Amino acid sequence: MNPWVVSISIAYLLGSIPFGYLLVRLFRNEDVREKGSGNIGATNVARSGGTKLGVVTLLLDIGKAFAAVAIARHLAPGVYDVQVAAAVAAVVGHVYPVWLGFRGGKGVASALGVFLVLTWPSTVAILLVFVVVFALTRYVSLASIVGLATFPLFGFYFVAQHTPITPMVKFGFLFIPLLIILKHHGNIRRLMNGTESRFRVGSGSGTGEAEA
């Protein structure tokens, strides 16, 4: 069976698993889409369902994306392009999950999961960028956007040390950050207007934070 088709299909289905929605439904018998910003990502789960559920959601969203690319690596060992294609599919699955009518999260945690497999040094670099921006501003959205915007720079640099930068690599490394940044269009607008909310856990209100 074609490893491209299998890898991309598995990655999309794994990415589509709405852990934030499922956890809040299971433990609080609520629909997280009706709370806070209405998003299924870890930040809204933390805000609406508590820190513990938010952390579990974050880890599961990272894990499903990590697994998607790891499976692609197993199915097509040494074929980096297949891994990148699976990474794209996993993030698209999280953002547009088939199980929830193609209305999902904003993909930050899923991007982190796929980046860990594709190029862990780049992941460490963008996490440092995220931490610095968040520490200075307390805006999850701004920290996420800035971190993601720097990923292609780090990604191309570190990957080029051992793998050719093919058109598929260029596409994936540019598409994933761009998709997630575009999903933050509301946050960008609020940041520009000075109305973006700083991160607060368990407030149950507000729509300003980025969603994982």
C-alpha positions as CSV (number, residue, x, y, z in Angstrom):
1,M,0.0,0.0,0.0
2,N,1.2,3.5,-0.9
3,P,3.0,5.0,2.2
4,W,2.0,8.5,1.2
5,V,-1.7,7.7,1.2
6,V,-1.6,5.6,4.4
7,S,0.5,8.1,6.3
8,I,-1.5,11.1,5.3
9,S,-4.8,9.4,6.1
10,I,-3.7,8.1,9.5
11,A,-2.2,11.6,10.3
12,Y,-5.4,13.4,9.5
13,L,-7.6,11.0,11.5
14,L,-5.3,11.2,14.5
15,G,-5.1,15.0,14.2
16,S,-8.9,15.1,14.1
17,I,-9.4,13.5,17.6
18,P,-10.9,16.4,19.6
19,F,-9.4,15.7,23.0
20,G,-10.4,19.0,24.5
21,Y,-14.0,18.5,23.6
22,L,-14.0,14.9,24.8
23,L,-12.3,15.6,28.1
24,V,-14.6,18.5,29.0
25,R,-17.6,16.4,28.0
26,L,-16.4,13.4,30.0
27,F,-15.4,15.1,33.2
28,R,-17.7,18.2,33.4
29,N,-20.5,17.1,31.1
30,E,-20.2,20.4,29.2
31,D,-19.6,21.4,25.7
32,V,-16.3,23.4,25.7
33,R,-17.5,25.1,22.5
34,E,-20.1,26.9,24.6
35,K,-17.5,28.2,27.0
36,G,-15.0,31.0,26.8
37,S,-13.8,31.5,23.3
38,G,-15.7,28.5,22.0
39,N,-12.5,26.8,20.9
40,I,-11.6,23.2,21.7
41,G,-7.9,24.0,22.3
42,A,-6.0,23.5,25.6
43,T,-6.1,27.2,26.5
44,N,-9.9,27.4,26.4
45,V,-10.1,24.0,28.2
46,A,-7.9,25.4,31.0
47,R,-9.9,28.6,31.2
48,S,-13.2,26.8,31.2
49,G,-12.5,23.4,32.8
50,G,-9.5,24.1,35.0
51,T,-5.8,23.8,34.7
52,K,-5.6,20.0,35.0
53,L,-7.9,19.4,32.0
54,G,-6.0,22.1,30.1
55,V,-2.7,20.4,30.7
56,V,-4.0,17.0,29.8
57,T,-5.5,18.4,26.6
58,L,-2.2,20.1,25.7
59,L,-0.3,16.8,26.2
60,L,-2.7,14.7,24.2
61,D,-2.9,17.2,21.4
62,I,0.9,17.3,21.2
63,G,1.0,13.5,21.5
64,K,-1.5,12.7,18.7
65,A,0.5,14.9,16.3
66,F,3.8,13.5,17.4
67,A,2.4,10.0,16.8
68,A,1.1,10.9,13.4
69,V,4.6,11.9,12.1
70,A,6.3,9.0,14.0
71,I,4.0,6.5,12.2
72,A,4.8,8.1,8.9
73,R,8.5,7.7,9.7
74,H,7.9,4.0,10.4
75,L,5.9,3.5,7.2
76,A,8.4,5.3,5.0
77,P,11.8,5.2,6.8
78,G,14.2,7.8,5.4
79,V,11.6,9.5,3.3
80,Y,11.4,12.9,5.0
81,D,8.9,14.3,2.5
82,V,6.3,11.7,3.7
83,Q,6.9,12.8,7.3
84,V,6.3,16.5,6.4
85,A,3.1,15.6,4.5
86,A,1.9,13.7,7.5
87,A,2.7,16.7,9.7
88,V,0.6,18.9,7.5
89,A,-2.3,16.4,7.6
90,A,-2.2,16.1,11.3
91,V,-2.4,19.9,11.9
92,V,-5.1,20.2,9.3
93,G,-7.0,17.4,11.1
94,H,-6.8,19.3,14.4
95,V,-7.9,22.6,12.8
96,Y,-10.6,21.0,10.6
97,P,-11.6,17.8,12.4
98,V,-14.1,15.6,10.6
99,W,-15.7,14.5,13.9
100,L,-16.8,18.1,14.8
101,G,-18.0,19.3,11.4
102,F,-14.5,20.6,10.5
103,R,-14.5,23.2,13.4
104,G,-11.5,22.5,15.6
105,G,-8.7,24.2,17.4
106,K,-6.1,26.6,16.1
107,G,-3.3,24.0,15.9
108,V,-0.6,25.4,18.2
109,A,-0.1,22.2,20.2
110,S,-0.4,20.0,17.2
111,A,2.2,22.0,15.4
112,L,4.5,21.5,18.4
113,G,3.9,17.8,18.3
114,V,4.8,17.5,14.6
115,F,7.8,19.8,14.9
116,L,9.2,17.7,17.7
117,V,9.5,14.8,15.3
118,L,10.5,16.8,12.2
119,T,13.2,19.0,13.8
120,W,13.4,19.0,17.6
121,P,16.2,21.7,17.8
122,S,13.8,24.1,15.9
123,T,11.1,23.2,18.4
124,V,13.3,24.1,21.3
125,A,14.2,27.4,19.6
126,I,10.6,28.4,19.0
127,L,9.6,27.3,22.5
128,L,12.2,29.7,23.9
129,V,10.8,32.5,21.7
130,F,7.3,31.6,23.0
131,V,8.4,31.7,26.7
132,V,10.2,35.0,26.3
133,V,7.3,36.7,24.5
134,F,4.7,35.3,26.9
135,A,6.8,36.2,30.0
136,L,7.0,39.8,28.7
137,T,3.4,40.2,27.6
138,R,1.2,37.5,29.1
139,Y,-0.4,37.1,25.7
140,V,-0.6,33.5,24.7
141,S,-1.7,34.6,21.2
142,L,1.2,36.9,20.6
143,A,3.7,34.4,21.9
144,S,2.2,31.7,19.7
145,I,2.2,33.9,16.6
146,V,5.8,35.1,17.1
147,G,7.1,31.6,17.9
148,L,5.4,30.1,14.8
149,A,6.6,32.9,12.6
150,T,10.2,32.1,13.5
151,F,9.8,28.4,12.8
152,P,10.7,28.4,9.1
153,L,14.0,30.2,9.9
154,F,15.0,27.6,12.5
155,G,13.5,24.7,10.6
156,F,15.3,25.3,7.3
157,Y,18.5,26.0,9.1
158,F,18.6,22.8,11.2
159,V,17.0,20.4,8.6
160,A,19.4,21.6,5.9
161,Q,22.2,20.1,8.0
162,H,21.1,16.6,7.2
163,T,18.2,16.6,4.7
164,P,17.7,18.4,1.3
165,I,15.2,21.2,1.4
166,T,12.7,19.8,-1.1
167,P,9.6,21.6,-2.4
168,M,7.6,19.4,0.1
169,V,9.7,20.6,3.0
170,K,9.4,24.2,1.9
171,F,5.6,23.8,1.6
172,G,5.1,22.1,4.9
173,F,7.4,24.4,6.9
174,L,5.7,27.5,5.5
175,F,2.1,26.2,5.3
176,I,1.8,25.0,8.9
177,P,2.8,28.3,10.6
178,L,0.8,30.3,8.0
179,L,-2.4,28.2,8.6
180,I,-2.1,28.6,12.4
181,I,-1.3,32.3,12.2
182,L,-4.3,32.9,9.9
183,K,-6.5,31.0,12.4
184,H,-5.5,33.7,14.9
185,H,-6.9,36.5,12.8
186,G,-9.2,37.5,15.6
187,N,-6.4,37.6,18.1
188,I,-4.3,39.7,15.7
189,R,-7.1,42.2,15.3
190,R,-7.6,42.5,19.1
191,L,-3.9,42.9,19.6
192,M,-3.8,45.7,17.1
193,N,-6.9,47.3,18.8
194,G,-5.4,46.8,22.3
195,T,-8.4,44.7,23.4
196,E,-6.7,41.3,23.5
197,S,-7.1,39.4,26.9
198,R,-4.1,38.4,28.8
199,F,-4.0,34.7,30.0
200,R,-6.1,33.9,33.0
201,V,-6.9,30.3,34.1
202,G,-10.4,29.4,35.1
203,S,-12.0,32.7,34.4
204,G,-14.7,31.2,32.2
205,S,-14.9,34.3,30.1
206,G,-13.0,36.2,27.5
207,T,-12.1,35.3,24.0
208,G,-8.7,36.8,23.6
209,E,-6.3,33.9,24.1
210,A,-4.8,31.7,21.5
211,E,-6.0,28.2,21.4
212,A,-3.8,25.1,21.1
